[in-house]
Amino acid sequence: MEQLAIFGGTPVREKPIYYGRQCIEQDDIEAVAETLKSDLITSGPKVQALEEKLCEVTGARYAVVVANGTAALHLAALTAGFQEGDEVIVSSITFAASANCVRYCGAMPVFADIDPETYNIDPESVRKQISSRTKGIVAVDFTGQAVKHDALAEICREKGLLLIEDAAHAIGTKYKGRPVGSIADMTCFSFHPVKTVTGGEGGAITTNDERLYRRLMRLRSHGITRNREEMLHPTDALWYNEQVELGFNYRMTDFQAALLLSQLGKLEKFSARRKELVKKYDREFSQMPELIVQKEIPESDTTRHLYVIRLRPERLTCDRRQFFDALYAENVCPQVHYLPVYWHSYYEKLGYKKGICPNAEEYYRWSMSIPLYYSLTDQEADDTVRAVKKVVEYYRK
């Protein structure tokens, strides 16, 4: 790429660093190895122990662990009862799965705009999108910051809507002192390797509603139940189970659960390090008029999954692509989170048009995520700051 040669000389770093990565330590490896040697390596005691641990961490009454975060969203949308003819309001800046889960059920996502300072879903935009067909909201804790729960809860009470919180970024975050996972009707987590804790893959849904919990448990495993109260033809045979609805195989293995259990034991230290790095970045970048630092609402005690820098085009001579490529040339490798969902060609073919969420589109044009993860060293963080400053100085008006 032509842009990679503009500075010449030696890049800030010899080896590249990326926006996110897992931290797997010896005790994690030992936990997995021990489980692999046990009698049960899927749907066994580690899965149950993980669900209990997630209830402890989130404060929720129930937790259902599944194969990945997308499976969690799919099961939550199904359990919510979304179906053809329904509309569900969804965050516009998010990974596509937040909207895809609505489509899996035959319903249509309606995209709400973001708050231009926090980048989270704007409750006022949500309110404007509500119609007689609206059945729920899928609100994303973008970068790990909690959504404005009070405002969204008021809307849901007024309109009789169900709230699914997509907390794929937000394990460890609290809203007004309450852990994310204990607030919404259902909360979905992802444990992909770039998240704060990982199982390699994996996801979970938490809820305080026993009725929702029981259906989530059925749907996770083919719609089959051993609960005689749920059967059409119950018997007292110990072997008997019955499929009562169409479900899926979204189970998690026990060795993934063992890894996650080990990782959740480190959540506090993982969270503390991420907060330390965010403070450092905020301190450095808030002094640079060419950049915008994400605003955080006081109600959110955030464990940040992503750190986003946003360019001020009126103060720079470059576009986002040029800035992005120049950082890559310094071996500080950013990523963009995310394309507005309705810009994807799949949604374009469904009839969605550009321009419906102007704040989201402006955010996308000028934003990128820089390295943030637990094992990022002080030197790597310093190099990231140096690289950003170097590129800013080159393109400063």
C-alpha positions as CSV (number, residue, x, y, z in Angstrom):
1,M,0.0,0.0,0.0
2,E,1.3,3.4,-0.9
3,Q,0.4,4.8,2.5
4,L,2.8,2.5,4.3
5,A,5.8,4.3,3.0
6,I,4.9,7.9,3.7
7,F,7.0,8.3,6.9
8,G,10.1,6.5,5.9
9,G,12.6,5.6,8.6
10,T,12.0,3.2,11.4
11,P,8.5,2.5,12.6
12,V,7.6,3.0,16.3
13,R,7.5,-0.8,16.8
14,E,9.5,-3.6,15.3
15,K,6.8,-6.2,16.0
16,P,3.0,-5.5,15.4
17,I,0.5,-5.3,18.2
18,Y,-3.2,-5.8,17.5
19,Y,-6.3,-4.3,19.0
20,G,-7.1,-7.3,21.2
21,R,-5.9,-10.7,22.3
22,Q,-6.5,-13.4,24.9
23,C,-4.5,-14.0,28.0
24,I,-4.1,-17.8,28.7
25,E,-2.0,-18.7,31.7
26,Q,-0.7,-21.9,33.1
27,D,-3.6,-22.4,35.5
28,D,-6.0,-22.0,32.5
29,I,-4.2,-24.8,30.6
30,E,-4.2,-27.0,33.7
31,A,-7.9,-26.5,34.2
32,V,-8.6,-27.6,30.6
33,A,-6.2,-30.5,30.8
34,E,-7.8,-31.8,34.0
35,T,-11.2,-31.7,32.4
36,L,-10.1,-33.5,29.3
37,K,-8.9,-36.4,31.5
38,S,-12.3,-36.6,33.2
39,D,-15.3,-38.8,32.4
40,L,-17.4,-36.0,31.0
41,I,-16.1,-33.6,28.5
42,T,-19.3,-32.0,27.3
43,S,-22.5,-30.9,29.2
44,G,-21.0,-32.1,32.5
45,P,-20.2,-30.6,35.9
46,K,-18.0,-27.8,34.6
47,V,-20.9,-26.4,32.6
48,Q,-23.1,-26.4,35.7
49,A,-20.3,-24.8,37.8
50,L,-19.8,-22.1,35.2
51,E,-23.5,-21.3,35.2
52,E,-23.4,-20.9,39.0
53,K,-20.3,-18.8,38.7
54,L,-21.9,-16.5,36.2
55,C,-24.9,-16.0,38.5
56,E,-22.4,-15.1,41.2
57,V,-20.5,-12.6,38.9
58,T,-23.6,-11.0,37.4
59,G,-26.1,-11.2,40.3
60,A,-28.6,-12.9,38.0
61,R,-30.9,-15.7,39.3
62,Y,-30.3,-17.9,36.2
63,A,-27.5,-18.4,33.6
64,V,-27.5,-20.6,30.5
65,V,-24.2,-21.1,28.8
66,V,-24.1,-21.8,25.1
67,A,-21.7,-22.4,22.2
68,N,-21.1,-18.7,21.4
69,G,-22.4,-15.2,21.7
70,T,-24.5,-15.4,18.5
71,A,-26.2,-18.5,19.8
72,A,-27.0,-16.6,23.0
73,L,-28.6,-13.8,21.0
74,H,-30.5,-16.3,18.9
75,L,-32.0,-18.1,21.8
76,A,-32.8,-14.9,23.6
77,A,-34.7,-13.6,20.5
78,L,-36.6,-16.9,20.2
79,T,-37.4,-17.0,23.9
80,A,-38.7,-13.4,23.6
81,G,-41.2,-14.7,21.1
82,F,-40.0,-12.5,18.2
83,Q,-41.6,-13.7,14.9
84,E,-42.6,-12.7,11.4
85,G,-44.5,-9.4,11.3
86,D,-42.7,-8.1,14.5
87,E,-40.3,-5.3,14.7
88,V,-37.4,-5.1,17.1
89,I,-35.3,-2.0,17.8
90,V,-31.6,-2.6,17.5
91,S,-28.4,-0.7,18.0
92,S,-27.0,0.5,14.7
93,I,-23.3,0.4,15.7
94,T,-22.6,-3.2,16.6
95,F,-21.6,-6.6,15.2
96,A,-24.1,-7.9,12.8
97,A,-25.2,-10.7,15.2
98,S,-27.2,-8.2,17.3
99,A,-29.5,-7.7,14.4
100,N,-29.2,-11.1,12.7
101,C,-30.8,-12.7,15.8
102,V,-33.9,-10.8,15.0
103,R,-33.9,-12.0,11.4
104,Y,-33.4,-15.6,12.5
105,C,-36.8,-15.4,14.1
106,G,-38.4,-13.8,11.0
107,A,-38.8,-10.4,12.6
108,M,-37.3,-7.1,11.2
109,P,-34.8,-5.0,13.0
110,V,-35.4,-1.3,13.2
111,F,-32.2,0.6,13.8
112,A,-31.9,3.3,16.4
113,D,-29.2,5.9,16.2
114,I,-26.4,6.3,18.7
115,D,-25.5,9.0,21.2
116,P,-22.8,10.9,19.5
117,E,-20.7,11.2,22.7
118,T,-21.1,7.7,24.3
119,Y,-21.6,5.7,21.0
120,N,-24.3,3.7,22.8
121,I,-27.9,3.4,21.6
122,D,-29.8,6.7,22.1
123,P,-33.1,6.2,24.1
124,E,-34.7,9.1,22.4
125,S,-34.0,7.6,19.0
126,V,-35.4,4.3,20.3
127,R,-38.6,6.1,21.4
128,K,-39.0,7.6,17.9
129,Q,-38.7,4.2,16.2
130,I,-41.5,2.5,18.2
131,S,-44.6,1.3,16.2
132,S,-47.6,-0.9,16.8
133,R,-45.4,-3.8,15.6
134,T,-42.5,-3.2,18.0
135,K,-42.0,-6.2,20.4
136,G,-38.6,-5.5,21.9
137,I,-35.2,-3.8,22.0
138,V,-31.8,-5.3,21.5
139,A,-29.4,-2.7,23.2
140,V,-25.7,-3.1,22.9
141,D,-23.2,-2.2,25.7
142,F,-20.8,-0.9,23.1
143,T,-17.1,-1.0,24.0
144,G,-18.2,-2.3,27.4
145,Q,-20.1,0.8,28.6
146,A,-23.5,0.1,30.0
147,V,-26.5,1.4,28.1
148,K,-28.8,3.9,29.8
149,H,-30.9,1.3,31.6
150,D,-33.2,3.7,33.4
151,A,-34.3,5.4,30.2
152,L,-34.7,2.1,28.4
153,A,-36.6,0.5,31.2
154,E,-39.1,3.3,31.3
155,I,-39.7,2.9,27.5
156,C,-40.2,-0.8,28.0
157,R,-42.6,-0.3,30.8
158,E,-44.6,2.2,28.9
159,K,-44.8,0.2,25.7
160,G,-44.8,-3.4,27.0
161,L,-41.5,-4.3,25.4
162,L,-38.9,-6.9,26.3
163,L,-35.3,-5.8,26.7
164,I,-32.4,-8.0,25.5
165,E,-29.1,-6.5,26.5
166,D,-26.2,-7.5,24.2
167,A,-23.4,-7.4,26.7
168,A,-20.9,-9.2,24.5
169,H,-18.4,-6.4,25.4
170,A,-19.4,-5.8,29.0
171,I,-18.6,-8.7,31.4
172,G,-17.5,-7.0,34.6
173,T,-19.3,-3.7,34.0
174,K,-21.7,-2.3,36.5
175,Y,-24.6,0.1,36.2
176,K,-25.4,2.1,39.3
177,G,-23.5,-0.6,41.3
178,R,-25.5,-3.5,39.7
179,P,-23.6,-5.9,37.6
180,V,-24.5,-6.1,33.9
181,G,-26.4,-9.4,33.6
182,S,-28.9,-8.7,36.4
183,I,-30.8,-5.8,34.9
184,A,-32.4,-6.5,31.5
185,D,-35.0,-9.2,30.9
186,M,-32.2,-11.2,29.2
187,T,-28.5,-10.4,28.9
188,C,-26.3,-12.0,26.4
189,F,-22.5,-12.5,26.7
190,S,-19.7,-13.5,24.4
191,F,-16.5,-15.3,25.3
192,H,-14.6,-14.9,22.1
193,P,-10.8,-14.6,22.5
194,V,-10.7,-10.8,22.2
195,K,-13.2,-10.4,25.0
196,T,-12.2,-9.8,28.7
197,V,-12.5,-13.5,29.5
198,T,-12.6,-16.3,27.0
199,G,-13.5,-19.9,26.5
200,G,-12.0,-20.0,23.0
201,E,-15.6,-19.5,22.0
202,G,-18.7,-19.6,24.1
203,G,-21.6,-17.4,25.2
204,A,-24.2,-17.1,27.9
205,I,-27.7,-15.7,28.6
206,T,-28.6,-14.5,32.1
207,T,-32.1,-13.7,33.4
208,N,-34.1,-13.3,36.6
209,D,-37.2,-14.8,35.0
210,E,-37.7,-18.6,35.7
211,R,-40.1,-18.9,32.7
212,L,-37.5,-17.5,30.3
213,Y,-34.8,-19.6,31.9
214,R,-36.7,-22.9,31.4
215,R,-37.3,-22.1,27.7
216,L,-33.7,-21.1,27.1
217,M,-32.6,-24.4,28.6
218,R,-34.9,-26.4,26.3
219,L,-33.9,-24.5,23.2
220,R,-30.2,-24.9,23.9
221,S,-30.6,-28.7,23.5
222,H,-32.9,-29.5,20.6
223,G,-36.1,-28.4,22.4
224,I,-35.8,-31.7,24.5
225,T,-36.8,-31.8,28.1
226,R,-36.7,-34.2,31.0
227,N,-39.1,-32.1,33.0
228,R,-42.4,-34.0,33.2
229,E,-44.3,-30.8,33.7
230,E,-43.3,-29.7,30.2
231,M,-44.1,-33.0,28.5
232,L,-47.2,-33.8,26.5
233,H,-46.8,-37.5,27.3
234,P,-45.0,-37.8,30.6
235,T,-43.9,-41.2,32.0
236,D,-41.9,-42.2,35.1
237,A,-39.3,-44.0,33.0
238,L,-35.8,-42.8,34.0
239,W,-34.6,-42.9,30.4
240,Y,-37.5,-40.9,28.9
241,N,-37.1,-37.4,27.4
242,E,-39.4,-35.6,25.0
243,Q,-38.9,-33.0,22.3
244,V,-41.6,-30.4,23.0
245,E,-40.5,-27.7,20.5
246,L,-37.9,-27.2,17.8
247,G,-34.6,-26.3,19.4
248,F,-30.9,-26.4,18.5
249,N,-27.6,-27.9,19.6
250,Y,-26.0,-24.9,21.2
251,R,-24.3,-26.7,24.0
252,M,-20.9,-25.8,25.4
253,T,-18.2,-28.4,26.1
254,D,-16.9,-29.0,29.6
255,F,-13.4,-28.1,28.7
256,Q,-14.5,-24.7,27.4
257,A,-16.4,-24.2,30.6
258,A,-13.3,-25.2,32.6
259,L,-11.3,-22.5,30.8
260,L,-14.0,-19.9,31.4
261,L,-14.2,-20.8,35.1
262,S,-10.5,-20.3,35.4
263,Q,-10.7,-17.0,33.5
264,L,-13.7,-15.7,35.6
265,G,-11.5,-16.2,38.6
266,K,-9.3,-13.4,37.2
267,L,-12.0,-11.1,36.1
268,E,-11.2,-8.5,38.8
269,K,-7.5,-8.2,37.8
270,F,-8.4,-8.3,34.0
271,S,-10.9,-5.5,34.6
272,A,-8.4,-3.4,36.7
273,R,-5.7,-3.6,34.1
274,R,-8.1,-2.5,31.3
275,K,-9.3,0.4,33.4
276,E,-5.7,1.4,34.0
277,L,-4.9,1.4,30.3
278,V,-8.1,3.4,29.5
279,K,-7.1,6.1,32.0
280,K,-3.7,6.3,30.4
281,Y,-5.2,6.6,26.9
282,D,-7.8,9.2,28.1
283,R,-5.1,11.3,29.7
284,E,-2.9,11.3,26.6
285,F,-5.6,11.6,23.9
286,S,-7.8,14.2,25.7
287,Q,-5.0,16.7,25.3
288,M,-5.0,16.3,21.5
289,P,-7.6,18.5,19.8
290,E,-7.4,16.4,16.7
291,L,-9.0,13.4,18.5
292,I,-12.3,12.8,20.3
293,V,-12.3,10.6,23.4
294,Q,-15.4,8.5,24.1
295,K,-17.6,9.9,26.9
296,E,-18.6,7.7,29.7
297,I,-21.9,8.1,31.6
298,P,-21.4,8.4,35.4
299,E,-23.8,5.5,36.0
300,S,-21.5,3.0,34.2
301,D,-18.5,1.5,36.0
302,T,-17.0,0.1,32.8
303,T,-14.8,-2.8,32.1
304,R,-13.8,-1.6,28.6
305,H,-13.5,-4.2,25.8
306,L,-12.6,-1.7,23.1
307,Y,-10.8,1.7,23.2
308,V,-12.0,3.9,20.3
309,I,-10.3,7.0,19.0
310,R,-12.3,9.3,16.8
311,L,-10.7,11.7,14.4
312,R,-11.7,15.4,14.0
313,P,-11.7,15.8,10.2
314,E,-11.7,19.6,10.5
315,R,-8.3,19.4,12.2
316,L,-6.6,16.8,10.0
317,T,-5.6,16.6,6.4
318,C,-6.3,12.9,6.1
319,D,-9.3,10.6,6.0
320,R,-9.9,7.6,8.3
321,R,-8.3,5.1,5.8
322,Q,-5.1,7.1,5.6
323,F,-4.8,7.4,9.3
324,F,-5.6,3.7,9.8
325,D,-2.9,2.7,7.2
326,A,-0.4,5.0,8.7
327,L,-0.9,3.4,12.2
328,Y,-0.4,0.0,10.6
329,A,2.9,1.2,9.1
330,E,4.0,1.9,12.7
331,N,3.1,-1.7,13.6
332,V,0.3,-0.5,15.8
333,C,-2.6,-2.3,14.2
334,P,-6.1,-0.9,14.8
335,Q,-9.5,-2.2,13.8
336,V,-12.9,-0.6,13.0
337,H,-15.9,-1.4,15.2
338,Y,-18.3,-1.3,13.4
339,L,-19.9,-0.7,10.0
340,P,-23.4,0.5,10.7
341,V,-25.3,-2.9,10.4
342,Y,-27.8,-1.7,7.8
343,W,-24.8,-0.8,5.5
344,H,-24.1,-4.5,5.0
345,S,-25.2,-5.7,1.6
346,Y,-27.5,-8.3,3.1
347,Y,-29.5,-5.5,4.8
348,E,-29.2,-3.3,1.8
349,K,-31.0,-6.0,-0.2
350,L,-33.8,-6.0,2.4
351,G,-34.4,-2.4,1.6
352,Y,-32.5,-0.5,4.3
353,K,-31.0,2.8,3.1
354,K,-28.1,4.9,4.1
355,G,-28.9,8.0,6.1
356,I,-31.3,6.6,8.6
357,C,-28.9,6.9,11.6
358,P,-26.7,10.0,10.9
359,N,-24.8,9.9,14.2
360,A,-23.9,6.2,13.6
361,E,-22.7,7.0,10.1
362,E,-20.6,9.9,11.1
363,Y,-19.1,7.9,14.0
364,Y,-18.2,5.1,11.5
365,R,-16.5,7.5,9.1
366,W,-13.9,8.7,11.6
367,S,-13.4,6.0,14.3
368,M,-11.1,3.1,15.0
369,S,-10.1,0.9,17.9
370,I,-6.6,0.7,19.2
371,P,-4.9,-2.0,21.2
372,L,-6.5,-2.7,24.6
373,Y,-6.2,-6.0,26.5
374,Y,-5.0,-7.3,29.8
375,S,-1.5,-8.5,28.7
376,L,-0.7,-5.2,26.9
377,T,2.5,-4.1,28.5
378,D,3.3,-0.6,29.6
379,Q,5.8,-0.3,26.8
380,E,3.3,-1.5,24.2
381,A,0.8,1.1,25.5
382,D,3.4,3.8,25.3
383,D,4.3,2.7,21.8
384,T,0.6,2.9,20.8
385,V,0.4,6.5,22.2
386,R,3.6,7.4,20.4
387,A,2.3,6.0,17.1
388,V,-1.0,7.8,17.3
389,K,0.8,11.1,18.1
390,K,3.2,10.6,15.3
391,V,0.4,10.1,12.8
392,V,-1.6,13.0,14.2
393,E,1.5,15.3,13.9
394,Y,2.0,14.3,10.3
395,Y,-1.6,15.0,9.3
396,R,-2.2,18.0,11.5
397,K,-3.6,21.0,9.7
